[in-house]
Each structure stands twice: as C-alpha cells, then as structure tokens.
Amino acid sequence: MTPAPPVKVQNYSATIVALIAVAALIFTLALLRYSEWPREAALMAGIFVLAALLWVTEAMPLFATSLLVIGLQVILLANPGGWAGIGFESGGGPKYREVLAAAADPILLLFFGGFLLARAAVKEGVDKGMSALLLRPFGGQPKTILLGLMLVTALFSMWMSNTATTAMMMTLVAPMLFHLPSGEPFRKGLVLAVPLAANIGGMGTPIASPPNAVAVGFLQKAGIKIGFLDWMLAAVPLMLLLLLFAWWLLFRIFRPVTVGLQFAASDRKLDSRGWFVVSVFVVTVLLWMTDQWHGLPAAVVALVPAVAFTATGLLNRDDLNRIEWNILILIAGGISLGAGMQMAGLDQQVVKWLPAGEASGALLLTALVVATVGLSTFMSNTAAANLLLPIGISAASVAGAGLPATQAALAIALAASLSMALPISTPPNAIAYASGEFTTRDLMRVGLIVGIIGAFLIIIGSGLVLRFLKIVP
C-alpha cells in the first residue's frame, strides 16, 4: 500500500501570529487587573483586539481569523466546560448554542443565494451576453462607451461579486484596447473605469458586497429591519451620483487624443439555458424588492435560485464547491464578533468613551466614515466593517447620540466600498492593475478624489435620504 503523502501545513507567519496573540493576552490581563470592567467584557475586548490585529496584518487568512473568533467566544464566553477563571463573572452567560447561532445568521443564506445566481450567470455565459447587449445602445463614441461601460459594470456588481464582475468586464475591455494606439490616455480611462464602477456598484444592494450583508445582519441583531428595497432606495441614488462623477473625472483626466475613435459592440447571444438563468434572476430580484407585500424574508427568497438551479441540474456539485465559502465564513465571523460584543457588554463599555449629546451625531458619523475608508484602503473592507459596525451601531443606539443606528450602519457599509486608492485596496483594483495599463499613481489620482467625494456625500446625504424615505425618523 502506497503511503499517503505528507500533509503540507501552510505557514501563516507564525512569528507575527504569536506576537499578536501575546499582545492580545497582555491587553486582556491588564483589563482584568486594572479596570473595573466585568470579566466577560475584558475577555471579549481581548478577542476584539486579536481579531483586529489579525485582520489588519492578514497574518492568518481572513476566514481563519473568523473561525478563531467564533471558537474563542465559545470557550471564553459560553464556557461549556465550566472552567474557572473564564465565562461571565456573575454567571448566566450565553450557552454555546447561542454563540454558534449568531454565526449562522440568515443573512448568510441571502449572500449564498447571490453567489448561486452569479455562478449560474457565469456558467451559462449570461454575464457576457447581457453585458454586450446592454453596451450596444451606447454606440461607439469614446464618451458614451465609457459611460456605458461603467453603468453596466456597476449594474452587474450590484448582483454578483465585484471581483467576478471586474474579471468579466476586463475581457470585454480587451478588444476595445485594440482600437487604441499605444500611449493613448483613454486606454487608462477604459481600464480604470472597470474597478471604480465595480467598487461603486457594490453599494447598490444588500448582496452587492459583504460589508452590506454584515450591516444588515448587525441591524437585525439590534432589532432593526431594513428591507431589500429600502436599502436600494437609500443607496442607489448615491451610487449613481458617484458613478456619474467618476465618469466625468475619468473622461476629463484621460480624454482621448486620437481623432475619430470608434468602438464596435460584440454580439453575444443567449441560449435557452441562459434565458432560464435570466428568468430565475428576474423572479428572485422582484421577490427581494417586494418583500413588504408578500412577507417573505430576503433570506428565504434566496432559496429560489438555490432550488431552481440545483434541482434542474444547471448547477452541480463542482459548481457548489467553487462558491466563495471563505467570504461566507468571514461574514459569519464578523456577525459573531458583533454579537459577542453585545453579549459581553463590551459595546457599552466602548460607548462610554465616546462623546454624548445631539451635537456629537455629526462628529460620530464623520469619524465612522473616515475610519472605514481609511481602514479599508489598507485591509479587507469586510474586516474593516466587521470591526467598526458593532461599535458604530452601539454608539448610535445610545439615547441622545444624535445618530440613528440605521444611518450609522448604512454609512459604514457604503464607505467600505470607497477604498479605491491603492491596487491592494480591493480585488477589482488588483485585477485591473495586473493589466499593466495604468500605474499606482494613476489609480491614486482618481481613486482618492472619488473616495473623498463619496465620503462627503455619505456624511451629508445619508441622513437626508433615510428621513425622506421615512426609514428613520
């Protein structure tokens, strides 16, 4: 019998992980010894610091940190073994089932349904077929084709992974570049348009990006329901404004110098399987947008594509194995972290440090948006949202804070999509940068401006939109 090959263990920067673990342990022990915080709050603070450092440094994979967070909460807070020195100081802490239940939030099912829709679209060529069809009305002029490219990219990014959207749209941009001579500035404009539009499109729906799903999950844990259509009504106007500004900026900076440029739209047709995917997509989206009429939660509606595609054999086991399970685990870890902070009372301890009063609402909102954009520029925007959402929602929930919790959550989630300044900020940036068509300076030149304008619009406009829609008082 041939011996099994040795298992290869990946090196997760063991030294950095060890240093981070020691720092989190020292921090926890200091809180236990020198603060008046209850034991459970100090233990949860140590878990939070550990998660923050690991997510920032990525010394471990992001999903591995999420699993570590869930495991530590089960051991240190729920304390199923009844060990001395851990668990809730006064007893009566959560059962381990409650901790695990937080990590199995229904919002994961909603995101799972979105993944299946995207997978079916890619498998049957619906993405490229529909994008080519949608681009055709914009003609062949540089200005209109740039606008069409950004609108179509943002549209797809609202419903599928912005990483997959960027990869797909870059394949459509490649033939356009053949029409442009080397050194033509508009080449940079076309390529930069894709990641910018994909990031901005990530604002549009609760399933458009993981931070949006995490925000909806946190609000549900706080007893606040925001419907699928409510999110779109609040986010899509901002998305469109920012998209039009980015289009104007790109065309202004990278205006074509070649006279008489024309672009021909590709001709891709859908077969019967492709139209079946489109039909299921339309039905699912309509059900998501009309939940206030039929009463089905968005997570339940997500079962429609799951059943339709698997029962008909359109998606098989291999397709399911290709789902981005790591993203679902990352979202679960973030929701679990927020739930643990609430269970242990850590969120209330942190809120005590923040300024109170009606006047502090604008200051708090500004700080949350700036912190989100800053963190997500250098780390995963989902991880940044995981860290800031529980603090922001708890701070906004305090009486007299001057900031509705819904507005705080929406602002953080939308701001997480504004990380466009560096190639490492988001996968769409990295994919486009790999084309070699632009430099980091080109991306910063556009991404910083769009990010600043977007942050400004969120700060001044989120409250107005939510009050106009009567989502918040």
C-alpha positions in Angstrom: 0.0 0.0 0.0 1.5 3.3 -1.0 1.9 5.6 2.0 -0.1 8.8 2.0 1.8 11.9 1.0 2.7 14.2 4.0 0.2 16.9 4.7 1.6 20.3 3.8 0.9 22.9 6.5 0.8 26.4 5.3 3.0 28.9 7.1 0.7 31.7 8.4 3.6 34.0 9.5 3.9 32.1 12.8 6.1 34.8 14.4 3.6 37.6 13.7 0.7 35.5 14.9 2.5 34.6 18.1 3.3 38.3 18.8 -0.3 39.3 18.1 -1.6 36.6 20.5 0.8 37.7 23.2 -0.2 41.4 22.7 -3.9 40.4 23.0 -3.3 38.3 26.1 -1.4 41.1 27.8 -4.2 43.6 26.9 -6.8 41.2 28.3 -4.8 40.6 31.6 -4.3 44.3 32.0 -8.1 45.0 31.7 -8.8 42.2 34.2 -6.3 43.5 36.7 -6.6 47.3 36.4 -10.1 48.1 35.2 -13.5 47.8 36.7 -14.9 46.0 33.6 -16.6 42.7 34.2 -14.6 39.7 33.3 -16.7 38.9 30.2 -16.2 42.4 28.8 -12.4 42.2 29.3 -12.2 38.7 27.7 -14.3 40.0 24.7 -12.0 43.0 24.4 -9.1 40.7 24.1 -10.8 38.7 21.3 -11.6 42.0 19.6 -8.0 43.2 19.7 -6.8 39.8 18.5 -9.2 39.8 15.6 -8.4 43.4 14.7 -4.7 42.8 14.6 -5.0 39.6 12.6 -7.4 41.1 10.1 -5.2 44.2 9.6 -2.0 42.2 9.2 -3.5 39.2 7.4 -1.0 37.1 9.3 -3.7 34.4 9.1 -6.3 34.1 6.3 -9.3 36.3 6.9 -11.7 33.4 7.2 -9.3 31.6 9.6 -9.5 34.6 11.9 -13.3 34.5 11.8 -13.2 30.8 12.8 -10.8 31.7 15.6 -13.1 34.5 16.8 -16.1 32.1 16.9 -14.1 29.4 18.7 -12.7 31.8 21.4 -16.2 33.1 22.1 -17.5 29.6 22.6 -14.7 28.8 25.0 -14.1 32.1 26.8 -17.7 33.5 27.0 -20.0 30.5 26.8 -17.5 28.3 28.8 -19.2 25.0 28.0 -16.7 23.2 30.2 -17.5 25.2 33.3 -13.8 26.1 33.8 -12.7 28.5 36.5 -11.5 32.0 35.6 -13.4 32.4 32.3 -17.0 32.8 31.3 -19.3 35.5 32.7 -18.2 36.9 36.1 -21.7 36.8 37.6 -22.8 33.6 35.8 -25.8 33.4 33.5 -23.7 33.8 30.3 -24.8 32.7 26.9 -24.9 29.0 26.0 -22.6 27.8 23.3 -25.5 27.2 21.1 -26.3 31.0 21.3 -22.8 31.9 20.2 -22.9 29.5 17.3 -26.4 30.7 16.3 -25.0 34.2 15.9 -22.5 32.8 13.4 -25.3 31.1 11.4 -27.3 34.3 10.7 -29.9 34.1 7.9 -28.0 36.8 6.1 -25.5 34.1 5.1 -28.3 32.4 3.2 -29.1 35.7 1.4 -25.5 36.0 0.3 -25.4 32.3 -0.6 -28.3 32.8 -3.0 -26.5 35.7 -4.6 -23.4 33.6 -5.1 -25.5 30.9 -6.8 -27.1 33.5 -9.1 -23.7 34.8 -10.1 -22.3 31.3 -10.6 -25.1 30.3 -12.9 -24.7 33.5 -14.9 -21.0 32.9 -15.4 -21.5 29.2 -16.3 -24.1 29.9 -18.9 -22.4 33.0 -20.4 -25.3 35.2 -19.2 -22.9 37.8 -17.8 -21.0 38.4 -21.0 -24.1 38.1 -23.2 -26.1 40.5 -21.2 -23.2 43.0 -20.8 -22.6 43.0 -24.5 -26.4 43.5 -25.1 -26.5 46.4 -22.5 -23.4 48.1 -24.0 -24.8 48.2 -27.5 -27.2 51.2 -27.0 -24.3 53.4 -26.0 -22.9 53.5 -29.5 -19.2 53.7 -30.4 -18.2 57.2 -29.2 -15.5 57.3 -26.5 -17.5 59.4 -24.1 -20.7 57.3 -24.3 -18.9 53.9 -24.4 -17.0 54.9 -21.2 -20.4 55.8 -19.6 -22.0 52.6 -20.8 -19.0 50.5 -19.6 -19.3 52.0 -16.1 -23.1 51.7 -15.9 -23.1 48.1 -17.0 -20.2 47.2 -14.6 -22.0 48.8 -11.7 -25.2 47.0 -12.6 -23.6 43.6 -12.6 -21.7 44.5 -9.4 -25.0 45.1 -7.7 -25.9 41.4 -8.1 -22.7 39.4 -8.3 -19.2 39.5 -6.8 -17.4 42.7 -7.8 -14.3 40.5 -8.3 -16.1 38.4 -10.8 -17.7 41.4 -12.4 -14.2 43.0 -12.9 -12.8 39.9 -14.4 -15.7 39.6 -16.8 -15.7 43.3 -17.8 -11.9 43.3 -18.4 -12.4 40.6 -21.0 -14.9 43.0 -22.8 -12.5 45.9 -22.5 -9.6 44.0 -24.0 -11.0 44.1 -27.6 -11.6 47.9 -27.2 -8.0 48.5 -26.4 -7.1 47.1 -29.9 -8.7 50.2 -31.3 -6.4 52.5 -29.3 -2.7 53.2 -30.2 0.0 52.8 -27.5 0.3 55.9 -25.4 -3.4 56.9 -25.9 -4.5 58.3 -22.5 -8.0 56.9 -23.0 -6.6 53.4 -22.6 -6.1 54.1 -18.9 -9.5 55.6 -18.6 -11.2 52.5 -20.0 -9.3 50.1 -17.7 -9.7 52.3 -14.6 -13.4 52.6 -15.3 -14.0 48.9 -14.5 -12.6 48.7 -10.9 -14.1 52.1 -10.0 -17.5 51.1 -11.3 -17.3 47.7 -9.7 -16.5 49.2 -6.3 -19.2 51.8 -6.5 -21.7 49.2 -7.7 -21.0 47.3 -4.5 -23.1 49.9 -2.7 -26.4 49.2 -4.5 -27.9 46.1 -2.8 -27.5 44.1 0.4 -25.9 41.3 -1.6 -23.6 43.6 -3.6 -20.7 43.4 -1.1 -20.0 41.6 2.2 -20.0 44.8 4.3 -23.6 45.4 3.2 -24.6 41.9 4.3 -22.8 42.4 7.6 -24.5 45.7 8.2 -28.0 44.2 7.6 -27.1 41.3 9.9 -26.0 43.6 12.7 -29.1 45.7 12.4 -31.3 42.6 12.6 -29.4 41.6 15.8 -30.3 45.0 17.1 -34.0 44.5 16.3 -33.9 46.9 13.3 -35.2 45.6 10.0 -34.1 47.2 6.7 -35.8 45.7 3.6 -34.0 44.9 0.4 -35.9 47.7 -1.4 -35.3 50.1 1.4 -31.5 49.6 1.1 -31.7 50.1 -2.7 -33.8 53.3 -2.4 -31.2 54.7 0.0 -28.0 53.5 -1.7 -28.7 53.6 -5.4 -29.1 57.4 -5.7 -25.7 57.8 -4.0 -24.2 55.1 -6.2 -25.5 56.8 -9.4 -24.2 60.2 -8.3 -20.8 58.9 -7.5 -20.7 56.8 -10.7 -21.5 59.9 -12.9 -18.9 61.9 -11.0 -16.3 59.1 -11.6 -17.2 59.0 -15.3 -16.8 62.8 -15.6 -13.5 62.7 -13.8 -12.1 59.8 -15.8 -13.0 61.4 -19.1 -11.6 64.7 -18.0 -8.3 63.3 -16.9 -7.9 60.6 -19.7 -9.6 62.4 -22.6 -8.7 60.7 -25.9 -6.3 62.5 -28.2 -6.7 60.2 -31.2 -9.2 61.6 -33.7 -12.2 59.5 -34.9 -12.2 56.8 -32.4 -15.0 54.2 -32.8 -15.8 51.1 -30.8 -17.9 48.1 -32.1 -20.0 46.3 -29.6 -19.6 42.5 -29.5 -22.5 40.3 -30.5 -23.2 37.5 -28.0 -26.5 35.6 -27.9 -28.1 33.6 -25.1 -29.4 30.0 -25.5 -32.4 28.5 -23.7 -30.4 27.7 -20.5 -29.1 31.3 -20.4 -32.6 32.7 -20.7 -33.7 30.3 -17.9 -31.0 31.9 -15.7 -32.3 35.3 -16.6 -35.8 34.3 -15.7 -34.8 33.0 -12.3 -32.7 36.1 -11.7 -35.7 38.4 -12.5 -38.1 36.5 -10.3 -35.6 36.4 -7.4 -34.9 40.1 -7.7 -38.6 41.0 -7.9 -39.3 38.9 -4.8 -36.4 40.6 -3.0 -37.7 44.1 -3.9 -41.4 43.4 -2.9 -40.9 41.7 0.5 -43.1 44.3 2.1 -46.0 42.9 0.0 -45.6 39.1 0.2 -43.9 39.0 3.6 -41.1 36.5 2.6 -37.8 37.4 4.2 -34.9 38.1 1.8 -33.0 35.1 3.1 -36.0 32.8 2.3 -36.3 34.2 -1.2 -32.6 33.3 -1.7 -33.7 29.7 -1.7 -35.5 30.3 -5.1 -32.3 30.3 -7.2 -30.7 27.6 -4.9 -33.6 25.2 -5.6 -34.2 26.2 -9.2 -30.5 25.8 -10.3 -29.7 22.6 -8.3 -33.0 20.8 -8.9 -32.7 21.3 -12.6 -29.0 20.2 -12.7 -27.9 23.6 -14.0 -25.5 23.8 -11.0 -23.8 20.6 -9.9 -21.6 19.6 -7.0 -18.5 21.1 -8.7 -20.3 24.4 -9.1 -21.2 24.5 -5.4 -17.6 23.7 -4.5 -16.5 26.8 -6.4 -18.7 29.1 -4.2 -16.6 31.6 -2.2 -17.2 29.8 1.1 -14.4 31.8 2.6 -16.4 35.0 2.2 -19.4 33.5 3.9 -17.2 32.4 6.9 -15.7 35.9 7.0 -19.2 37.4 7.2 -20.2 34.9 9.9 -17.1 35.8 11.9 -18.0 39.5 11.7 -21.6 39.0 12.8 -20.4 36.7 15.6 -17.9 39.3 16.8 -20.6 41.9 17.0 -23.0 39.6 18.8 -20.2 38.7 21.3 -19.6 42.3 22.0 -23.3 42.8 22.8 -23.5 39.7 24.9 -20.4 40.6 27.0 -21.4 44.3 27.2 -18.2 45.4 25.6 -20.0 47.7 23.2 -21.5 49.6 26.1 -18.1 50.0 27.7 -16.6 51.4 24.5 -19.6 53.8 24.0 -18.8 55.4 27.4 -15.6 56.7 25.9 -17.5 58.5 23.0 -18.9 62.0 23.3 -22.6 62.2 24.0 -25.3 64.6 23.0 -27.2 65.6 19.9 -24.2 67.7 18.6 -22.0 64.6 18.6 -24.1 62.8 16.0 -22.4 64.5 13.0 -18.9 64.1 14.6 -19.6 60.4 15.2 -20.8 59.9 11.7 -17.8 61.6 10.2 -15.4 59.6 12.4 -17.0 56.3 11.4 -17.0 57.1 7.7 -13.4 58.4 7.7 -12.2 55.4 9.8 -13.9 53.0 7.5 -12.4 54.5 4.3 -9.0 54.7 5.9 -9.0 51.1 7.2 -10.5 49.5 4.1 -7.9 51.2 2.0 -5.2 49.1 3.6 -7.1 46.0 4.7 -10.2 43.9 3.7 -13.2 46.2 3.6 -15.3 43.3 5.1 -12.9 43.0 8.0 -13.0 46.8 8.5 -16.8 46.7 8.5 -16.7 43.8 11.0 -14.7 45.9 13.4 -16.5 49.2 13.1 -20.1 48.2 12.7 -20.8 46.9 16.2 -19.1 50.0 17.7 -21.0 52.4 15.4 -24.4 50.8 15.9 -24.0 50.6 19.7 -22.8 54.2 19.9 -25.7 55.3 17.7 -28.2 53.4 19.8 -27.4 55.3 23.0 -30.1 57.8 23.9 -29.3 61.3 22.8 -26.5 60.2 20.4 -28.0 62.2 17.6 -27.3 59.5 15.1 -29.8 56.7 14.1 -28.3 53.2 14.2 -29.6 52.5 10.7 -27.8 55.6 9.4 -24.6 54.6 11.1 -24.7 51.0 9.7 -25.6 52.2 6.2 -22.8 54.8 6.3 -20.1 52.3 7.4 -21.2 49.7 4.8 -21.3 52.2 1.9 -18.0 53.8 3.0 -16.3 50.4 2.9 -16.9 50.5 -0.9 -14.9 53.7 -1.3 -11.5 52.0 -0.9 -10.1 52.7 -4.4 -6.8 54.5 -3.8 -4.4 51.5 -4.0 -4.1 48.3 -6.0 -4.2 46.3 -2.7 -7.4 48.0 -1.5 -9.8 45.7 -3.3 -9.6 42.7 -5.6 -11.1 44.7 -8.5 -8.2 47.2 -8.2 -5.7 44.4 -8.2 -7.2 42.7 -11.2 -7.3 45.9 -13.3 -3.7 46.8 -12.1 -2.5 43.5 -13.3 -3.3 44.5 -16.9 -0.3 46.9 -16.8 -2.3 49.7 -18.4 -2.0 52.2 -15.5 0.3 53.0 -12.6 -0.4 53.2 -8.9 -0.2 57.0 -9.3 -3.0 56.9 -11.9 -5.2 54.9 -9.6 -4.5 57.2 -6.6 -5.1 60.3 -8.7 -8.7 59.1 -9.4 -9.4 56.8 -6.5 -8.6 59.3 -3.8 -10.8 62.0 -5.3 -13.7 59.6 -5.8 -13.3 58.3 -2.3 -13.3 61.8 -0.7 -16.3 62.9 -2.7 -18.1 59.6 -1.8 -17.3 60.0 1.9 -18.6 63.6 1.7 -21.9 62.5 0.1 -22.4 59.8 2.7 -21.9 62.2 5.6 -24.1 65.0 4.3 -26.7 62.9 2.4 -27.3 59.6 4.2 -29.5 61.2 6.9 -31.5 63.2 4.4 -32.2 60.2 2.2 -33.2 58.0 5.1 -35.5 60.6 6.6 -37.0 61.4 3.1 -37.8 57.7 2.7 -39.1 57.5 6.3 -36.7 54.7 7.0 -35.5 56.6 10.1 -37.4 59.4 12.0 
